[in-house]
Amino acid sequence: MADEDRDYFYRRAEQEIACAQSACGERQVRLHYQLAETYLDRVFGADGDPRSVSIPG
């Protein structure tokens, strides 16, 4: 994956976490966190092992 794609998915995950923290309903919070998890899976891989991936700076 290109670095700019990885950066994009990482930023989107951060945005979804921020949305989850400001959401009012339990369902909305859960959905935002699920979206964040999906974006982070794109960055770190579905196995969640970040050792082979550099975090965008």
Biopython code that builds the backbone (N, CA, C, O; Angstrom):
import numpy as np
from Bio.PDB.StructureBuilder import StructureBuilder

atoms = [
    (1, "MET", "N", (0.847, -1.171, 0.000)),
    (1, "MET", "CA", (0.000, 0.000, 0.000)),
    (1, "MET", "C", (0.896, 1.240, 0.000)),
    (1, "MET", "O", (1.916, 1.283, 0.688)),
    (2, "ALA", "N", (0.513, 2.207, -0.752)),
    (2, "ALA", "CA", (1.267, 3.452, -0.841)),
    (2, "ALA", "C", (1.188, 4.214, 0.487)),
    (2, "ALA", "O", (0.196, 4.130, 1.210)),
    (3, "ASP", "N", (2.243, 4.949, 0.783)),
    (3, "ASP", "CA", (2.288, 5.709, 2.035)),
    (3, "ASP", "C", (1.127, 6.690, 2.151)),
    (3, "ASP", "O", (0.566, 6.855, 3.235)),
    (4, "GLU", "N", (0.761, 7.339, 1.056)),
    (4, "GLU", "CA", (-0.338, 8.308, 1.148)),
    (4, "GLU", "C", (-1.669, 7.613, 1.427)),
    (4, "GLU", "O", (-2.531, 8.189, 2.091)),
    (5, "ASP", "N", (-1.852, 6.396, 0.937)),
    (5, "ASP", "CA", (-3.064, 5.634, 1.263)),
    (5, "ASP", "C", (-3.070, 5.257, 2.741)),
    (5, "ASP", "O", (-4.092, 5.383, 3.415)),
    (6, "ARG", "N", (-1.944, 4.803, 3.233)),
    (6, "ARG", "CA", (-1.827, 4.443, 4.650)),
    (6, "ARG", "C", (-2.084, 5.668, 5.527)),
    (6, "ARG", "O", (-2.773, 5.571, 6.542)),
    (7, "ASP", "N", (-1.540, 6.803, 5.144)),
    (7, "ASP", "CA", (-1.773, 8.049, 5.887)),
    (7, "ASP", "C", (-3.256, 8.404, 5.903)),
    (7, "ASP", "O", (-3.800, 8.801, 6.933)),
    (8, "TYR", "N", (-3.899, 8.254, 4.746)),
    (8, "TYR", "CA", (-5.321, 8.570, 4.645)),
    (8, "TYR", "C", (-6.134, 7.684, 5.595)),
    (8, "TYR", "O", (-6.964, 8.189, 6.352)),
    (9, "PHE", "N", (-5.905, 6.385, 5.561)),
    (9, "PHE", "CA", (-6.672, 5.477, 6.412)),
    (9, "PHE", "C", (-6.406, 5.746, 7.890)),
    (9, "PHE", "O", (-7.318, 5.640, 8.709)),
    (10, "TYR", "N", (-5.174, 6.092, 8.237)),
    (10, "TYR", "CA", (-4.843, 6.412, 9.617)),
    (10, "TYR", "C", (-5.580, 7.681, 10.068)),
    (10, "TYR", "O", (-6.129, 7.724, 11.169)),
    (11, "ARG", "N", (-5.589, 8.705, 9.217)),
    (11, "ARG", "CA", (-6.313, 9.949, 9.536)),
    (11, "ARG", "C", (-7.806, 9.685, 9.676)),
    (11, "ARG", "O", (-8.450, 10.220, 10.579)),
    (12, "ARG", "N", (-8.361, 8.860, 8.783)),
    (12, "ARG", "CA", (-9.798, 8.549, 8.854)),
    (12, "ARG", "C", (-10.123, 7.817, 10.157)),
    (12, "ARG", "O", (-11.165, 8.067, 10.762)),
    (13, "ALA", "N", (-9.248, 6.927, 10.586)),
    (13, "ALA", "CA", (-9.472, 6.224, 11.850)),
    (13, "ALA", "C", (-9.495, 7.228, 13.002)),
    (13, "ALA", "O", (-10.355, 7.154, 13.879)),
    (14, "GLU", "N", (-8.550, 8.161, 12.994)),
    (14, "GLU", "CA", (-8.525, 9.181, 14.039)),
    (14, "GLU", "C", (-9.804, 10.015, 14.028)),
    (14, "GLU", "O", (-10.341, 10.343, 15.085)),
    (15, "GLN", "N", (-10.290, 10.358, 12.839)),
    (15, "GLN", "CA", (-11.521, 11.139, 12.726)),
    (15, "GLN", "C", (-12.718, 10.358, 13.263)),
    (15, "GLN", "O", (-13.574, 10.925, 13.942)),
    (16, "GLU", "N", (-12.781, 9.068, 12.965)),
    (16, "GLU", "CA", (-13.896, 8.253, 13.443)),
    (16, "GLU", "C", (-13.856, 8.113, 14.957)),
    (16, "GLU", "O", (-14.903, 8.106, 15.604)),
    (17, "ILE", "N", (-12.662, 8.002, 15.531)),
    (17, "ILE", "CA", (-12.543, 7.934, 16.994)),
    (17, "ILE", "C", (-13.034, 9.238, 17.612)),
    (17, "ILE", "O", (-13.742, 9.221, 18.620)),
    (18, "ALA", "N", (-12.664, 10.364, 17.017)),
    (18, "ALA", "CA", (-13.137, 11.657, 17.510)),
    (18, "ALA", "C", (-14.660, 11.752, 17.418)),
    (18, "ALA", "O", (-15.313, 12.256, 18.331)),
    (19, "CYS", "N", (-15.213, 11.268, 16.323)),
    (19, "CYS", "CA", (-16.673, 11.274, 16.168)),
    (19, "CYS", "C", (-17.330, 10.381, 17.219)),
    (19, "CYS", "O", (-18.373, 10.733, 17.770)),
    (20, "ALA", "N", (-16.728, 9.237, 17.494)),
    (20, "ALA", "CA", (-17.275, 8.324, 18.502)),
    (20, "ALA", "C", (-17.284, 8.993, 19.870)),
    (20, "ALA", "O", (-18.228, 8.825, 20.642)),
    (21, "GLN", "N", (-16.249, 9.741, 20.164)),
    (21, "GLN", "CA", (-16.144, 10.387, 21.469)),
    (21, "GLN", "C", (-17.151, 11.514, 21.638)),
    (21, "GLN", "O", (-17.484, 11.881, 22.765)),
    (22, "SER", "N", (-17.638, 12.067, 20.537)),
    (22, "SER", "CA", (-18.609, 13.150, 20.642)),
    (22, "SER", "C", (-20.033, 12.716, 20.284)),
    (22, "SER", "O", (-20.960, 13.523, 20.350)),
    (23, "ALA", "N", (-20.207, 11.465, 19.909)),
    (23, "ALA", "CA", (-21.535, 10.972, 19.527)),
    (23, "ALA", "C", (-22.434, 10.853, 20.756)),
    (23, "ALA", "O", (-21.964, 10.647, 21.875)),
    (24, "CYS", "N", (-23.733, 10.989, 20.517)),
    (24, "CYS", "CA", (-24.691, 10.978, 21.627)),
    (24, "CYS", "C", (-25.208, 9.580, 21.961)),
    (24, "CYS", "O", (-25.283, 9.209, 23.132)),
    (25, "GLY", "N", (-25.557, 8.823, 20.961)),
    (25, "GLY", "CA", (-26.176, 7.529, 21.208)),
    (25, "GLY", "C", (-25.191, 6.377, 21.206)),
    (25, "GLY", "O", (-24.140, 6.438, 20.568)),
    (26, "GLU", "N", (-25.544, 5.330, 21.927)),
    (26, "GLU", "CA", (-24.685, 4.140, 22.012)),
    (26, "GLU", "C", (-24.445, 3.523, 20.639)),
    (26, "GLU", "O", (-23.333, 3.098, 20.327)),
    (27, "ARG", "N", (-25.483, 3.476, 19.829)),
    (27, "ARG", "CA", (-25.345, 2.891, 18.490)),
    (27, "ARG", "C", (-24.382, 3.694, 17.628)),
    (27, "ARG", "O", (-23.552, 3.119, 16.924)),
    (28, "GLN", "N", (-24.485, 5.021, 17.679)),
    (28, "GLN", "CA", (-23.594, 5.878, 16.907)),
    (28, "GLN", "C", (-22.146, 5.720, 17.363)),
    (28, "GLN", "O", (-21.233, 5.661, 16.539)),
    (29, "VAL", "N", (-21.943, 5.651, 18.669)),
    (29, "VAL", "CA", (-20.592, 5.451, 19.205)),
    (29, "VAL", "C", (-20.017, 4.152, 18.671)),
    (29, "VAL", "O", (-18.889, 4.121, 18.180)),
    (30, "ARG", "N", (-20.797, 3.074, 18.767)),
    (30, "ARG", "CA", (-20.345, 1.763, 18.308)),
    (30, "ARG", "C", (-20.018, 1.775, 16.815)),
    (30, "ARG", "O", (-19.009, 1.207, 16.398)),
    (31, "LEU", "N", (-20.855, 2.411, 16.017)),
    (31, "LEU", "CA", (-20.618, 2.452, 14.567)),
    (31, "LEU", "C", (-19.341, 3.224, 14.222)),
    (31, "LEU", "O", (-18.583, 2.811, 13.345)),
    (32, "HIS", "N", (-19.109, 4.326, 14.900)),
    (32, "HIS", "CA", (-17.883, 5.089, 14.644)),
    (32, "HIS", "C", (-16.646, 4.284, 15.022)),
    (32, "HIS", "O", (-15.646, 4.301, 14.304)),
    (33, "TYR", "N", (-16.711, 3.580, 16.150)),
    (33, "TYR", "CA", (-15.564, 2.749, 16.537)),
    (33, "TYR", "C", (-15.365, 1.589, 15.567)),
    (33, "TYR", "O", (-14.229, 1.202, 15.292)),
    (34, "GLN", "N", (-16.441, 1.039, 15.053)),
    (34, "GLN", "CA", (-16.318, -0.034, 14.056)),
    (34, "GLN", "C", (-15.663, 0.484, 12.776)),
    (34, "GLN", "O", (-14.823, -0.192, 12.183)),
    (35, "LEU", "N", (-16.051, 1.678, 12.359)),
    (35, "LEU", "CA", (-15.418, 2.270, 11.184)),
    (35, "LEU", "C", (-13.936, 2.530, 11.437)),
    (35, "LEU", "O", (-13.098, 2.273, 10.572)),
    (36, "ALA", "N", (-13.617, 3.040, 12.623)),
    (36, "ALA", "CA", (-12.213, 3.276, 12.973)),
    (36, "ALA", "C", (-11.431, 1.973, 12.938)),
    (36, "ALA", "O", (-10.304, 1.937, 12.445)),
    (37, "GLU", "N", (-12.016, 0.912, 13.453)),
    (37, "GLU", "CA", (-11.354, -0.392, 13.438)),
    (37, "GLU", "C", (-11.100, -0.863, 12.008)),
    (37, "GLU", "O", (-10.045, -1.423, 11.712)),
    (38, "THR", "N", (-12.058, -0.638, 11.137)),
    (38, "THR", "CA", (-11.901, -1.025, 9.735)),
    (38, "THR", "C", (-10.745, -0.263, 9.092)),
    (38, "THR", "O", (-9.933, -0.849, 8.376)),
    (39, "TYR", "N", (-10.672, 1.035, 9.346)),
    (39, "TYR", "CA", (-9.572, 1.831, 8.793)),
    (39, "TYR", "C", (-8.228, 1.378, 9.365)),
    (39, "TYR", "O", (-7.244, 1.289, 8.632)),
    (40, "LEU", "N", (-8.180, 1.091, 10.668)),
    (40, "LEU", "CA", (-6.924, 0.646, 11.274)),
    (40, "LEU", "C", (-6.507, -0.725, 10.752)),
    (40, "LEU", "O", (-5.315, -1.015, 10.647)),
    (41, "ASP", "N", (-7.476, -1.560, 10.428)),
    (41, "ASP", "CA", (-7.151, -2.845, 9.799)),
    (41, "ASP", "C", (-6.457, -2.630, 8.456)),
    (41, "ASP", "O", (-5.570, -3.394, 8.077)),
    (42, "ARG", "N", (-6.865, -1.590, 7.748)),
    (42, "ARG", "CA", (-6.214, -1.280, 6.469)),
    (42, "ARG", "C", (-4.774, -0.829, 6.690)),
    (42, "ARG", "O", (-3.899, -1.124, 5.877)),
    (43, "VAL", "N", (-4.526, -0.118, 7.784)),
    (43, "VAL", "CA", (-3.190, 0.392, 8.072)),
    (43, "VAL", "C", (-2.287, -0.708, 8.603)),
    (43, "VAL", "O", (-1.175, -0.897, 8.112)),
    (44, "PHE", "N", (-2.770, -1.438, 9.615)),
    (44, "PHE", "CA", (-1.928, -2.390, 10.328)),
    (44, "PHE", "C", (-2.119, -3.835, 9.883)),
    (44, "PHE", "O", (-1.370, -4.717, 10.303)),
    (45, "GLY", "N", (-3.106, -4.082, 9.045)),
    (45, "GLY", "CA", (-3.400, -5.450, 8.643)),
    (45, "GLY", "C", (-4.454, -6.049, 9.549)),
    (45, "GLY", "O", (-4.597, -5.647, 10.704)),
    (46, "ALA", "N", (-5.181, -6.999, 9.030)),
    (46, "ALA", "CA", (-6.288, -7.596, 9.777)),
    (46, "ALA", "C", (-5.813, -8.345, 11.008)),
    (46, "ALA", "O", (-6.582, -8.523, 11.953)),
    (47, "ASP", "N", (-4.542, -8.794, 11.019)),
    (47, "ASP", "CA", (-4.040, -9.510, 12.190)),
    (47, "ASP", "C", (-3.642, -8.560, 13.311)),
    (47, "ASP", "O", (-3.347, -8.999, 14.423)),
    (48, "GLY", "N", (-3.632, -7.245, 13.024)),
    (48, "GLY", "CA", (-3.343, -6.251, 14.049)),
    (48, "GLY", "C", (-1.900, -6.175, 14.469)),
    (48, "GLY", "O", (-1.603, -5.644, 15.539)),
    (49, "ASP", "N", (-0.989, -6.688, 13.665)),
    (49, "ASP", "CA", (0.436, -6.687, 14.015)),
    (49, "ASP", "C", (1.110, -5.477, 13.396)),
    (49, "ASP", "O", (1.421, -5.486, 12.205)),
    (50, "PRO", "N", (1.345, -4.414, 14.200)),
    (50, "PRO", "CA", (1.918, -3.181, 13.656)),
    (50, "PRO", "C", (3.427, -3.209, 13.469)),
    (50, "PRO", "O", (3.995, -2.220, 13.004)),
    (51, "ARG", "N", (4.094, -4.297, 13.810)),
    (51, "ARG", "CA", (5.553, -4.310, 13.776)),
    (51, "ARG", "C", (6.126, -4.094, 12.382)),
    (51, "ARG", "O", (7.235, -3.577, 12.251)),
    (52, "SER", "N", (5.406, -4.472, 11.354)),
    (52, "SER", "CA", (5.938, -4.338, 9.996)),
    (52, "SER", "C", (5.472, -3.050, 9.309)),
    (52, "SER", "O", (5.775, -2.833, 8.136)),
    (53, "VAL", "N", (4.746, -2.204, 10.024)),
    (53, "VAL", "CA", (4.177, -0.991, 9.442)),
    (53, "VAL", "C", (4.678, 0.209, 10.221)),
    (53, "VAL", "O", (4.674, 0.205, 11.452)),
    (54, "SER", "N", (5.110, 1.237, 9.505)),
    (54, "SER", "CA", (5.506, 2.468, 10.183)),
    (54, "SER", "C", (4.280, 3.359, 10.354)),
    (54, "SER", "O", (3.449, 3.469, 9.453)),
    (55, "ILE", "N", (4.179, 3.988, 11.512)),
    (55, "ILE", "CA", (3.051, 4.866, 11.795)),
    (55, "ILE", "C", (3.297, 6.204, 11.123)),
    (55, "ILE", "O", (4.389, 6.762, 11.227)),
    (56, "PRO", "N", (2.279, 6.726, 10.428)),
    (56, "PRO", "CA", (2.435, 8.014, 9.764)),
    (56, "PRO", "C", (2.802, 9.105, 10.770)),
    (56, "PRO", "O", (2.290, 9.129, 11.889)),
    (57, "GLY", "N", (3.682, 9.995, 10.362)),
    (57, "GLY", "CA", (4.129, 11.061, 11.260)),
    (57, "GLY", "C", (3.523, 12.327, 10.917)),
    (57, "GLY", "O", (3.788, 13.335, 11.572)),
]
sb = StructureBuilder()
sb.init_structure("model")
sb.init_model(0)
sb.init_chain("A")
sb.init_seg("    ")
for serial, (resi, resn, name, xyz) in enumerate(atoms, 1):
    if name == "N":
        sb.init_residue(resn, " ", resi, " ")
    sb.init_atom(name, np.array(xyz, "f"), 0.0, 1.0, " ", f" {name:<3s}", serial, name[0])
structure = sb.get_structure()
